[in-house]
Amino acid sequence: MSFIEACRIMRRRFPGIRTIGGLSNLSFSFRGRDDVRTAIHQAFLKRAGEDLTMVIANPSVLHAPVDSELAGLADDLVGNVHPGALDKLLRWMDEHQPENKAVSPKKDDLQSMGPIERIANAFVGGNPKYLQSDITELSKNMTPLAIVEGPLMSAMNEVGERFGRGEMFLPQIVRAARLMKHAIGYLNLEQNALDSAIVRKKVLIATVWGDVHDIGKNIVSIVLSCNGYEVIDLGVMVETERIVAEAKRLRVDAIGLSGLISPSLNVMVEVAKALKHAGIHVPLFVGGAAANDDHTALYLAPAYAPGTVCYVADASRVPGVLGPWLSDDKRSETIARIEEHHRKVAERRQSAHVELRTLEESRKLAPALEFHSEWMKKLDAEVTKGLQAFEWKPSELAEHISWPYVMRVLKGKSHAADGMDDGIIQKCLKIIQAADGIPECLRTRGHLIFMHARRAGDDIELLDDSCHTIAVLYGVRAQQKNLEPLALADFVAPENGAVGLFALTTSANNAEKLEIPEITSDEILLYTQVIATSLVDIANDVMHRRVAAPINHYICPAPGYPIAPDHALKRDILNLTKAAEIGISLTDSMMMQPLASVCGYTIVHPKAHYFSMGEIDNNQRTEYYKRSGNPL
């Protein structure tokens, strides 16, 4: 109603003004009931009278017929006509369930079910009230292993299939996995006995050496476990030799590799070659932010042949990829399809023609920007502040959390577009509230320092107070003819300039000390990791807005991205920001630890902006190596 009234007031005060607003989240709590959502949307549009409304591309929202009683109830709710509007709508929904909508069984319905049906409902619907008694009942006529192989695995498979279809999300998967552990405990069955008696496909997963990314890998582990696989998770920073040795010793059926940063791609190729040399040709799948289709087809596939490797973009898709790949009936067909896909990717890349300028041409076309004295004075004022330290409790950043990012991680990329999940959001907020009272849990710390700097060709030289060069931020310049011929150094003055350096980290330590009755310990650990990666980005934005307010316009490139591709730049940045004091360290392949850490440099100029780098030629690669000693 506040938004609607604001639109009315604005139109009265400013005749001719146009209004625009988003619509979909208005009815998010009724996800799954399109009839109710449509009624609410139509009621809102009638009352708000917006000129333009942002809504999921579906014209039926505006014109679909709506039951007259439902339309009235929706209008009462949107208009806040009376206190009981929501209760009346909920009662109507209970009385008018869609024919194809599965309704959660009521207490009486559960009691009328058989034990096998109730077990399935416990795993899918989350009501474990009768789980122990049902296990006890089945034990009268079934062996413990028969119960696991039958009703329990059937229920877990159903959970996995629903996750793949987007009908269940990661928190529910975690809950189901926990119920499985309880059920096995009720059977008094040792896990070792279970593993030896049931033949399950073994999948070894690991984050490669130099990389500490494990959120996605942990999700894959949970999803595969819920689909009946035995998962051997070697953790993070796993040496190539260990991956090969464990794969041989355990005689695994498939191997999954994960990596977050681009150097991990080279390590994945090393692992593929080592597996091939050891005579291991089981299905190999890769994922993580660093992995991609092109690299898999052009580098990993040749390195692993005659074995087959596949890039899987989303954790929820892994069971769907592995299932036919490991099936006797569909293995050959699946391998042929993967190899054909790799062939098409290679052909596409070979046929793609990108026109490049020479490096000299791009440099001649670089913009000649102005550096006004008032800007330089503001930058000098920042330099005099020296190293600035910041710290935030989780609750101080919570209001800025990017929930779409959280949904992408916890629901999977395939289903994040389905919208926000209020249950996930509420659990995250409870974890944040509880973490406020736990030392080091989701606590974010940051360091920022502005230093004298000057442009030196495509590079940025960092200077001490005597104008001596103490470090260089080496740069690359765009060469594609369809792109701006820019380098980051173009936005830095050739003399008397300044550049900021920053490092921040959010600690996920002590998450095991959080006790929240309605959230399991497994969920808390997983959610804490995801929240930490979101909070550190928020803190970076908050820190820069606070410090750079007088400067107003800046960009914050980070090493490892296309416009600053050299991860080795992190060494000088972390050293000059004294990042070790806030707990940040580097692995051999330039991966920052803890995982929820960021670093980069702050470039200030009215025309500073992020730009596309595209392809560069070997001449620039060679010149960069001569200047920096680091290959690109």
N, C-alpha and C positions, 0 to 999 in steps of 0.2 A: 504493500500500500504506500510506503514511503516513496518508492520509485514512481508509482502511478501519480501520486500527488505532486511530485517534483516535476513530472512532465507537464501536468496541467498548469502549475505555477509558471514554469518557463514559457509556455505558449501564451499565457496571459500577459506576462511582463515584456516579452520580446516577440511581438507578432511576426509571423513568417519564419520563426526558428524551426529547425528540423530536429527530430529526436531519433536515436537509434539505441537498441538494447539487445542483449542476448536473451534467449528464451529457454533453451533445453534444460538448464540446471534448475529452473523453477520447479519442475515436476520430477527431479531426479529420484526422490524418495519412493516414487511409484514405478521404478524401473521394472519392466516385465508386464506392466498393465498399460498397453498402448491406448486402450479405450479411455482410461482415466487421464493419462497424460494429454491426449488430444483435447479432452474436455477442459482441462485446466489451461492449456495453451490458448484455446479459443476464448475462454472467459477473460484471460489476461489481456489478449489483444483487443477485445471489445472495450475493456476499461482503460487501458493505457493509451490507445489511439496513437501508437508509434507510426512514424513515417517509414522506417525501415527496421526490420527485425532479423536478427541473426538466429538461424535455426538449422538443424540438420536438413540436408537437401531432401525434402519430402513435401510436395505440395498438398498432400492429403491433410496436413496439419490445419490448414485454413478452411478446407471445404468438406472434410469427412463428416458424415452424419453422426450425431451424438444423441444418445438416449436423453429424452427431455428431463427426466428426473435427475440423471447424472449431470446434465448441463446446469441445472439449478443448484445442485450440491456443490459443483465445482465453482460456480460463481459466488456462492456464499463463502467458500473457503478463500478464494482469491481476494474477495472484497472484505474479508474479516467481518462478515455481517453479524455473526453472533458467536459466543464462546464455544458452542457445541458443534460448529461446522465440520471440524475434522472428524470427530467421533461419528457423526452422521454419515460422512463419506466412507469411512472405514467399515461401518456396518453394511452399507450398500455394497461395498466390494466383497465382503464375506458372503453376501446373499446372491451375488452375481459373478461367480467364478467362471472364467472362460472354459469351454469344453475341453480344450487341449492343455489346460494348465494343471500341473500336478500340485495338489494341495497337501501340505504337511499333515500327516495323520494326527487326529486328536487322540487323547488319552485312551478313550474307549476303543478306537480303531487299532491302536497299538496292542492293546490287550487281546484283541480278536485275531491278531496275526500269529503265524507260526514263528518259531525261533529263527529260522533262516531268513524269512522276510524281515523280521525285526532287526536282525544284524545288518542287512543291507540298508535299512532305513537309518540305522545308527551311523553308518559310515557316510551316507549321502546326506541325510537330513540333520545330522549332528545331535541326535538324542540318544545318548548311551545308557539311559536309565536301566534298561533290561539286559545290557550286554553280558554282564557276568552270569546272570541267571540263565540266559539263553545258551551261553557256552556250557554251563553245567548240565543243562537239559540235553544238549546234543552229545555230550560226553557219555551219556548212558548207552548210546548205540553206535557211536563213531569213535575211532581212535583220534588222538590229538592231531596227528599229521593229516588225517583225512579231513578234519575240520579246517585246518589251515589251507590245505590244497583246494578244498571245496568252497564252503560259504565265505570264509575270510578273504581268500584270493579273488573270488568272484566279486565281492563287494569292493575290494581295492581296484580291480580292473574297471568297474563301473565308474568309480571316482576318477580314474585316469582318463577314461573316455569322455566324461563330462567336462573335464578340464580342457581337453583338446577341442571340444565343441564350444568352449566359452561359457558353459553353464555353471561351472564352479571355478573358483579362483584360488590363488596360492594359499591364503590363510585356511581355507577349507581343506586343501591338500595336506597341509601341516597337521590339522586336526585329525584327519583320517589316518595319517601315519602314526600319530600318537595313540589312537584307538587300537591300531594293529598291535602296538607294543603291549598295551594293556591286555588285549585278548590273548596274546601268547603267554603273558604272565598268569592269566586265569587258568590256562591249560597246564601250568607248571612244567612248561616245555623249555628246555635250554635252547638258546639260539644256535649253538653249535650243532645240536642234534637236528634242529630244523634245517639248517643249511646242508647237512650231509644227507638228509633224507629226501629233500625236494630238489630236483634238478632245475635250476634257474639259470638263465643266461647271465654271464658275468660281464659287467661293464666297468672298465677302469677309467677314471677321470682325474685330471690334474691340471693345475695352472702351471704353465711352463716356467723354466728357470728365469729369474730376473723380474718376474711379475707377481704381484700380490693380490690380483683381482680374484675374488671368490664369491661374490654375491650371485652372479649368474650361474656359476658352477654349483653352488649349493642348491639353487632352485632346480637345476637339472637332476641333481642327486635325489631330491625329494620326489620329483615327478617320475623318474625312472623307478624308484622304489615302490611308488604307488601303482606302477604298471607291472609289477611282478619281477623286476630285474634285481639281481644282486649287485649292488654298487660298491666298488672299492675306490674310495676317495683318498688320493694321496696328498691332498692339500695344495698349498701354494709354494712357489719357488722350488719346484721339483726338478732335480737334475735329469738330464736326458738319459744318463746311464741307469738311474733308478726306475724311470718309466719303462725302459726296455727290460730291465731285470725282473721287475714285478709282473710285467705282461707275460714273460716266459714262465716264471715260477707259478703263477696262478692260472695260466692257460686261459686267458680271458677271451671272450667272444667278440668284444668291441672295445675301442679306446676313444676317449673324448679329450680334446685339448682346449684350454681356454687361455685368452690373453687380452689385456686391456690396451696396452701401448704398442705402437708400431714396431719397435725392436723385437717384440715377441713373435712377429711374423717370421723373422729369420730363424728364431729358435724353433718354431714349429717345423720349418723345413729341415732343420738339423735332426729333430726327433723323427720325422718321417723317413729320412735317409738311414738313421740308425736302426729303426724298426725293420726296414727293408733289408739292411745288411745282416740283421739277426734272423732273417727268415720269417718274420712276422708279417702276415698279410691280412689280418682281420680288418673288418670295417673300421675306418678312422673318421671321426667327425670332429669339426672344429667350430668354435663360437667365441663370443666376446666382442667387445667394441673394435678390437684391432682386426679381427678376421673379416673377410669379405669374399664374395663370389669370384672376383677377378683374380685375386691372389691365389685362391684355392685352385682355380683352373689352370693358371699359368705357371705356378711354382710348386704348389704342394702335390698336385696330381702327378706331374712327371717325376717328382722326387720319390713318390711312394709306389709308382707302378712296378709290378702288376697289381699291387694292392689298390683298393679304391678308397678315395677320400671324399667327403661331402661337407660343405659349409651349411650349418643350420643356424638361421637368424634368430630363432625364438625358442626359448626353453620348452614351451608348450608343444612344439613340433617334434621334439627329439623322439618320443615313443613312436610317433607316426612314421618317422624316417627309419628307425631301427627295426621296427616290427617286420616289414616286408624284406628288409635287407638281411635279416637273420633267419628268415623263413626258407625252408627247403624248397617250397613251391614257387616263391616269388623272388628268390635271391638273384637269379640270372637276369630276370627282367629289370629288377631294380638297379643292378650294376650297369646294365646297358643304358638305362635312362640317365643315370648320373654321368656316365662317360660321354653320352651324346650331348648333354648339357654343357660339359666342359669343352667339348669340341666347338660348339656354337659360340661360347664365350670367347675362346681363343680366336675364332674367325672374325668375330665382331671387333675385337681389339686390333687385329692385324689390318682390317679394312678401314678402321677409323683414321681419318687423315686430319691432323691438327697442324695448322700453319703457325709457325713460330717466327718471331723477329730474332735477329741476332742479339746477343747480350749488349753489344755496343749500341744498336739501334734503340733498344728499350731504354738504355741509360740516357740517350740523347732526348728521348721523348718524355722523360720523367718531369713532373710538374715542378715549376719554380715557385715555391710557396713563400708567403711573407711571414715574418715573425715580429709582431709588434711589441713595442717596449712594455706596454701594460701587461701583456701575457708573460713576458720574461721576468718582470718584477714579481708577479704572483708565484711563478715557479721558484724563483730565488727564495721567496718566503717559505716555501715548503721545504727547500733544501736545508734551511737553517734549523728546522725542527729536529733534524737527525732521525734516529730510529724511533718509530712510534709503535707502541704495543697496545693490543686490544684483546678483550676477553668478553665472552657472552655465555650466559646460561642458556640452555635450550629453549626455555619459555620466552626469552627475549627475541628469538628469531622465528618462533613457530608461526606467527601470523603471516609470514612471507613464504611459507613452504609451497613448493610447486607440486600440487597434488597430481597433475597429469604425469609428472615424472615418476612419482611414487606408484601410480597405477600402472605405468608401463613396466616397471620392474616387478611388481607383485602380481599383476594380472597377466603379464606377457604382452609383447608388442601387438600380437594378433587381436587381443581383446581390449586393449586400453581405450580404443575409440568407443567402446560401449558406454563410457561415462564414468563418473565418480562412484565410488562405493563407500557409502556413509559408514558402514561397519569398519572398514579398513581405516578410514580417517579418524574415527573415534578411538580406535585402539592406539593409533599413532599418537594422538593427543594425550591419552592417558599415560603412555610410556614417557612422553616428553615431560609431563607434569611430575611423574615419579622421579625422573632422572634429575630434576632440579636439586633434589636433596641428596644425591649420591655423588661424591667427589669423583672427578674425571669422567663421569658418564655423560656423553653428548656435550661436553664442554668444548667450546670453540675458541681457539687462540689465533691471533694473527700479528704479523710484523709488517710494517711498511716503511720504506725509506726512499726519499727523493735524493738523487745525486746529480752533480754537475755532469753534463754529457755534451757530445757533439757528433754531428753526422760525419762519417768518413766513407764516402762512396756508398755502398749498399749496407754498411755496417754502422753500429752505434758504439762509440767509445765512451766508457764510463770513467770519470776523472775524480781525482782527489782534490782537496782545497788548493793545491798548488798547480792544478791543471795537468797533472801527470796521469797517463792512462793506467788504470789499475785492472780493467777488464774490458772485453769487447763482446757485444751482442751481435754475433755474425748474422747477416741477412741474405735473403734471396730476392730476386726481382722477377716479376711476371713477364713472360715472353710471348704468350699466345697473342695473336693479332686481334682476337676478338675481346681481349681483356685490357684493363688499364695497366700501363707499364710501371707499376708501383713496387716500391719496397718500403718496409716500415720506417727505414731511416729517413725517408722523404719528409716525414712529419716532425723531424728533430732538427733544430737549428744547427748550422755549420759551426757556430761558435756561441759560447755562453748559454747553451741550452741546458735542459734538465730532463731526467727520466726517472720514474718511480720503479722500485722493485718491491714485490710483495710475496709473502708466503703465509698460508693459513692451514690449519688442520682441525678436524673435529674428532675427538677421541670416542671410540666405542667401548672403552674399557669398563669393567665393573657392571656390564649389562646383566651378568648372572646374579647380581645382588638385587635387581629389581623384582619385586613381588607384587603382581597385580592379579587378583583372584580370577577374573574372567579371561585372562590371557595366559596361554601356556608358556613355559620357559622356552620351548623351541621357537614359538612365534616372536617372543620378546627379542631373542638373539638375532633373528632374521630382520625384524622390523628395525632394530637399532642400527644395523648396518646401513639399511636403506635411508633411514632418517639422517644419519651422519653425513652421507654423501650429498644430501639435499641441503643440510644446514651450512656446510662449508661454502657452498656456492652463494647462499644467501648472505653469509657473513662477508664474503668478498665484496658483494654489491653494496652492503650497508657501510662497510669500512670506506670504500671509495667515495660514496656519496657524501659521507661525513667529512672526509678530508679534502676532497676535490670540489666541494661546493663553491668556493670562490673562483675556481678555474672553469667549472661548468661543462667542459667538453673533453672527453678522454676515451681511449680504448685500452683494453687490457689483454693483449695477446699472450698466449702461454706456449712454451716450448713443446713441440710435438704436433702442433696443428700446421696445416699447409703453409700459412704465411710465415711461420717460424718453425720449420720442420726439425731442427736439430735439438734433440733431447739433452745433449751434452751441455747446453746453455744453463740447465738447471743447477749445475755445480756452482757457478759464480753467483747465481741469484740466491741460492740457499746459503752460501757462505756470507754474502754481503748483507743479507737480512738476518743473519744469526738464527737461522731456522732450527738449528739443533737445540736451542734453548726452549723451543716450544714442542720439541719431540719429533721433528721431521728428519728422516734420513733417506739416503738413496741406495737402491740396489745396483748391482753391476751393470744392469741394462737401463739405468736411469729411471726406474720406477720409484715413486715416492712412497714411503711408509710413514704413518698409517695410510690405509687405502683412501680415506676421506681427507686428502690433502691436495692443495693447489698451489701453484706458484707461477709467476710471470712478471711482466713489466708494464708500467703505466705510461702511455704516450699521450701527451696533452697538446692539442692544437685544434682550432675551430673547424678545420677540414679533415681531421683524423677520422678514419672509418675502416672497418674491416673490408677486405677485398678478396677476390678469387685469385688463386695462384696459378692453377692449371698446370700444364706440362712445362718443364724447362729442359734445355738441351744439355748434352754431355759436356760442352765447353764450360757452362756455368757450374756444373757439378765439379769439374776438375779444378776450376779457379777457386771455388769455395773450399775444397780440400786443401789447396795450397795455403789459403789464408788461415784456416781454422785448425787444420789437422784432423778434421772430423769428416767422414764420408757421409753423403746424403743417399 
